[in-house]
Amino acid sequence: MPEQDAVNEILADLTTEEKCQLVHGAVDPTGRATGYIPGIERLDVPSFRMVDGPLGTRIPGAQATAFPAPLTLAATFDTDLARTHGAALGRETNRQGMDALLAPGVNLIRVPQNGRNFEYFSEDPVQSAAFARAVTAGIESEDVVATPKHYVANNQETSRASVSVDVSERALRELYLPSFEAAVDAGAGSVMTAYNAVNGTPMSEHGRLNRDVLKDEFGFEGFVVSDWFATEGAAAAANGGLDVEMPGVPMAELASSMAGDGNSPGADLFGGDGPADEQGAGDGAFGMSPEFADGMPDPTTCERFAEALVPAVESGAVPTERLDDMVRRVLTVMSERGILDGSRDESGAVDTTEHREHAERVAVRGTVLLNNDGILPLADDADVALVGPNVEEALLGGGGSSEIAAANPRSPVDGITDRSAGEVTVTYGLPPVEGVSMLDMFGPDTDDGPDREPDIEGAARAAAAADVAVVFVRDVASEAVDRPSLALPERQDELVEVVAEANDRTVVVVNSSGPVEMPWRESVAAIVEGWYPGQAHGDAAAAVLFGDADPGGRLPVTFAPEPTYPTATEQRFPGEDGTVRYDEDVFVGYRYFDARDTEPTYPFGHGLSYAEFTYVDAELDDGTLSVTLENESDRDGREVVQAYVRPPETDADRPVRELGGFEAVSVPAGGRRTVEIDLSERAFGRYDESAGWTVDPGTYTVAVGRSSRDVRIEREVIR
C-alpha cells in the first residue's frame, strides 16, 4: 500500500482523542527518550522517540561517541565531512532505538557571549546554511528524523523564554532564515520552534513564520515541534502552525522521569508531584539557581495539548482539518522513514572504530592555528611542560541538553604523553575550572573534582625547565545562561602570562565555545583554537601540535574585543523591557567590523597552515568560480578557499563584502589543485521588503582569499 494511503487509512480510523494523543509528548516508559509520543496500539501505530543532540545522543545512563561540537565541525569549512558527520549522528541515534535527533542547531552566531554558540555553526548565513544542509542530509540518510532548531532568531540564552526579538524582514531573510530553509531542502522531517517571540508573537504561535514561510513558502512537509514547555496557548499554537507540543507532561513528572525515580532531587526542584503543586510554585524557577532561572521557561504558563487540545477541537477553536493536518504530518514522517510499518533498518552503530576516527578527524580539521612564530610543529623529542587546570580531562562540550557521556575520552595528558618522544611534565597551575550545566537542576552534581591549591609559580618553574610550554585554557558555557564576558574564567590569563614570561617558547591551546579575549597574545609563540573537541581532545591536539596533521580549521566567527561587537549595547543584548532590538540589521559579525572599518583580533575565515599556498589564478564562468592554488611547501597541507562578493554602489545599505561560497581542499607538497565554488544568484542579491530577493545592476567584485581580510585575487562580473 502506498505510504500516503496507509497514513490516510489510519487517520480515518482515529478518534479525536487518539489524534490528539499523537501530537503531544508523554513520559517515555523506558526513561531514555528526551521526547516521547505514545503510539496507538489498536491501530498498530508505534511510539515515537526523540533524543537530544547535537554533539551526539544524550541518553540517561548510556554512553555514546562524544563528537566535536558543531562549531568545531563548521571550522573545517568541509561540507562533505559535515554530511559524513550527520550520518554518524544518525547511526548512533538509530542504534540507541531513537527515531529523531534534536539536531542540528542552526541559529546564527549573533552574540559572542551566547552560552550555546558551541552548538551552532557560524556568524555567516552562507556557511551556516551549507552546514545545516549537509548535517541534516547526513542524519536523514540513516532514516532518522533530523530536527533543525531553534526556529527562529534564538540568538541568546539570557531571558530566552520571555524575550521578544525586534527584527526586520530583511535581516530575517538574509541572516536568520537561510539555515532553516537549507535544512528543509535537505529533507528535515521536523523543525523545533524557539522559546522567544519574534516581533511580539511567540514562535510556537507564529502563524506567518511557521505556516506561511516555513510550510508554504519553503515547502516544509514535516512536523513543527515546540521546545520544551514553550507552548503558552494550545489553540493559538495549533492554529499558528505548531504540530507537536513537548514534553506534554508537568515539569515535576518530567524531572522525576529524568532522574529515574519519583523521590529524586529533580522532583523536589519543581514543586512536588504534579500540576496542582506546579500552580503554586513561586518565583526563582522552582528552586534552581538564579543564573539558570532567567534562561528557563516557566512550566506553569504552558498550556499542554494533553488537556487543552480536545476541548479546543470540540469547541471549534481549532478546526478538525487543522488537527488532521497535524496528525498527518507526524504519521507521514514516520511512514517515510520506515518507522510506521517497522521496515526501517535499525542496525545503526555506537562508538565504533569508524566513529572514533571520524571524531578525531573533525577535531583535527576544525583546529585553527591563530598565530605561529615558527615554534609549531613541535619536535618529536622536545621536552614539554604541559600546563593547565583541566589537562587531565577531555572537554566534551558545554552544559545543557547536548551533554554526552563519552565512550572513549582522551585528555590532553593522554594524547601528548603518548605522542611525545621527549619528557612531558604535567603541572596544573590552578584548580580545575569547573563547568556549569542547566542539567544540574535535575539533581546535584556530586563530582567536585580534585581539590588543588593554585600553584602558578610551580607551573612557571616547570615551563622554565622545558624546551617548550604548552598551556591549555578553557572557557565555561552552558545552555540557559550566557557567558558573563569574553574573558577566560578564574586566573587563566595570569597563568598564561606567568608561564610565557618563564619560557618564550610557550604555545597556548584555547578550548572555547566561541570568541575569547587574549590579553597575552603578543607574549606567546603560538596560539591554537581547539574549540570543544569532544572525546578525541587529546589525540587531536597532539596530532596538530606535533605536525602529524595540518591545522585545517578557519574561524567561523570573528574574534575581537568585547566592546567592539555589534551587540555591545544593552538594547541589542541582552535587551531592555523584554525586547531585544536587532537594529544592527544585516551587519552581524565580520559585516559589522567591515562597515565600521574596525580591525578585529582575528577576522572571520582566518587560520594558518603549516604549508604555504600561492593563489595562481581564478576564473568566473556563469556562476562557477574556479580557483587554482599551489602548495609551495615540502609538506601536505589543507586550505580553505573563500570567495567574498562586493556589491556595486547602490542606494541600499549593503555590507562591504559577503561570503558567497567556499571550498576546503587538501593539496600535496609541491602540488596544484583547482577548486570550484558555485556562486548562486543569492550571492549577489539582497532582500528588499517590497520586491523580495533583488540583484542590483552593476559591477560586482569577487574577492578570493584566505579570510574576510586576506584577499589574494579579485575578479569582476557585471550583473
KAHUUR-V592171 format. One record per backbone hydrogen bond with DSSP energy under -0.5 kcal/mol. NH is the residue of the N-H (numbers start at 0). CO is the residue of the C=O. If there is no record, write none. Layout:
BEGIN
<<NH/CO> <NH/CO>>
END
This chain:
BEGIN
<<5/1> <6/2> <7/3> <8/4> <9/5> <10/6> <11/7> <12/8> <12/9> <13/9> <13/10> <18/14> <19/15> <20/16> <21/17> <21/18> <22/19> <23/20> <24/244> <25/35> <30/27> <33/49> <34/49> <36/47> <37/35> <39/44> <40/38> <42/39> <43/40> <44/39> <45/43> <47/36> <49/34> <50/99> <51/57> <52/101> <57/51> <57/55> <58/56> <61/58> <63/404> <66/54> <66/64> <68/531> <70/117> <71/68> <72/68> <73/69> <74/70> <75/71> <75/72> <76/73> <77/72> <78/76> <81/77> <82/78> <83/79> <84/80> <85/81> <86/82> <87/83> <88/84> <89/85> <90/86> <91/87> <92/88> <93/89> <94/90> <95/91> <96/93> <97/92> <98/48> <99/48> <100/144> <101/50> <101/99> <102/100> <104/118> <105/103> <105/148> <108/121> <109/107> <110/154> <111/109> <113/110> <116/113> <118/115> <119/116> <122/555> <127/123> <128/124> <129/125> <130/126> <131/127> <132/128> <133/129> <134/130> <135/131> <136/132> <137/133> <138/134> <139/135> <140/136> <141/138> <142/139> <143/138> <144/98> <145/143> <146/100> <146/102> <147/189> <148/103> <150/191> <151/149> <153/149> <154/152> <159/156> <161/158> <162/158> <163/577> <164/196> <165/163> <165/579> <166/164> <171/167> <172/168> <173/169> <174/170> <175/170> <176/171> <179/176> <180/176> <181/177> <182/178> <183/179> <184/180> <185/181> <186/183> <187/182> <188/145> <189/145> <190/222> <191/147> <192/224> <193/150> <196/162> <197/200> <198/164> <200/197> <201/199> <202/195> <204/201> <205/202> <206/204> <209/205> <210/206> <211/206> <212/207> <213/208> <214/209> <215/210> <216/211> <217/212> <219/213> <222/188> <224/190> <224/222> <225/243> <228/245> <229/226> <229/245> <231/229> <236/232> <237/233> <238/234> <239/235> <240/237> <241/236> <242/223> <243/223> <244/22> <253/249> <254/250> <255/251> <256/252> <257/253> <258/254> <259/255> <260/255> <263/260> <265/441> <267/263> <268/264> <269/265> <269/266> <270/267> <271/266> <277/273> <278/274> <279/275> <279/276> <280/277> <285/281> <287/284> <291/288> <292/288> <293/289> <294/291> <295/292> <298/296> <300/297> <301/298> <302/230> <302/300> <303/301> <306/303> <307/303> <308/304> <309/304> <311/307> <312/308> <313/309> <314/310> <315/311> <315/312> <316/311> <317/311> <322/318> <323/319> <324/320> <325/321> <326/322> <327/323> <328/324> <329/325> <330/326> <331/327> <332/328> <333/329> <334/330> <335/331> <336/332> <337/334> <338/333> <339/333> <342/337> <343/337> <345/343> <348/90> <355/351> <356/352> <357/353> <358/354> <359/355> <360/356> <361/357> <362/358> <363/359> <364/360> <365/361> <366/363> <367/528> <368/366> <368/607> <369/367> <369/526> <370/526> <372/524> <376/544> <377/544> <381/378> <383/381> <383/422> <384/467> <385/383> <385/424> <386/384> <386/469> <387/426> <390/387> <392/389> <395/393> <398/476> <402/399> <405/403> <406/63> <409/534> <412/390> <414/410> <415/411> <416/412> <417/413> <418/414> <419/415> <420/379> <421/379> <424/383> <424/422> <425/423> <426/385> <426/424> <429/427> <433/431> <439/436> <440/437> <441/438> <442/439> <445/443> <447/445> <451/449> <454/428> <458/454> <459/455> <460/456> <461/457> <462/458> <463/459> <464/460> <465/462> <466/382> <467/382> <468/504> <469/384> <470/468> <470/506> <471/386> <471/469> <472/470> <472/508> <474/510> <477/480> <478/398> <480/477> <482/112> <491/488> <494/490> <495/491> <496/492> <497/493> <498/494> <499/495> <500/496> <501/497> <502/498> <505/503> <506/468> <507/525> <508/470> <508/506> <509/507> <509/527> <510/472> <510/508> <511/509> <516/485> <520/517> <522/519> <523/519> <523/520> <524/505> <525/505> <526/370> <527/507> <528/367> <529/509> <529/527> <530/509> <532/530> <533/394> <534/65> <535/532> <536/533> <537/409> <539/535> <540/536> <541/537> <542/538> <543/539> <544/540> <545/541> <546/543> <547/542> <548/542> <551/363> <551/549> <552/366> <553/74> <554/605> <558/601> <559/557> <563/560> <564/561> <567/564> <571/568> <572/568> <574/569> <575/578> <578/575> <579/163> <580/570> <580/578> <581/165> <581/579> <582/580> <584/581> <586/583> <587/585> <590/587> <591/588> <592/588> <593/589> <594/590> <595/591> <596/592> <596/593> <597/592> <599/597> <600/558> <601/558> <604/554> <605/602> <607/368> <613/629> <615/613> <615/627> <616/627> <618/625> <620/618> <620/623> <623/620> <624/622> <624/676> <625/618> <625/623> <626/624> <626/674> <627/616> <628/672> <629/613> <630/670> <631/611> <631/629> <636/666> <638/664> <640/638> <640/662> <641/639> <641/704> <642/660> <643/641> <643/702> <644/657> <645/643> <645/700> <646/644> <646/654> <653/651> <657/644> <659/642> <660/642> <662/640> <663/76> <664/638> <666/636> <669/630> <669/632> <670/667> <672/628> <674/626> <676/624> <678/622> <678/676> <679/677> <682/679> <683/680> <684/681> <685/693> <687/685> <687/691> <691/687> <693/685> <695/693> <699/697> <699/716> <700/645> <701/699> <701/714> <702/643> <702/700> <703/701> <703/712> <704/641> <705/709> <706/709> <707/603> <710/708> <711/703> <712/703> <714/701> <716/699> <718/697>>
END
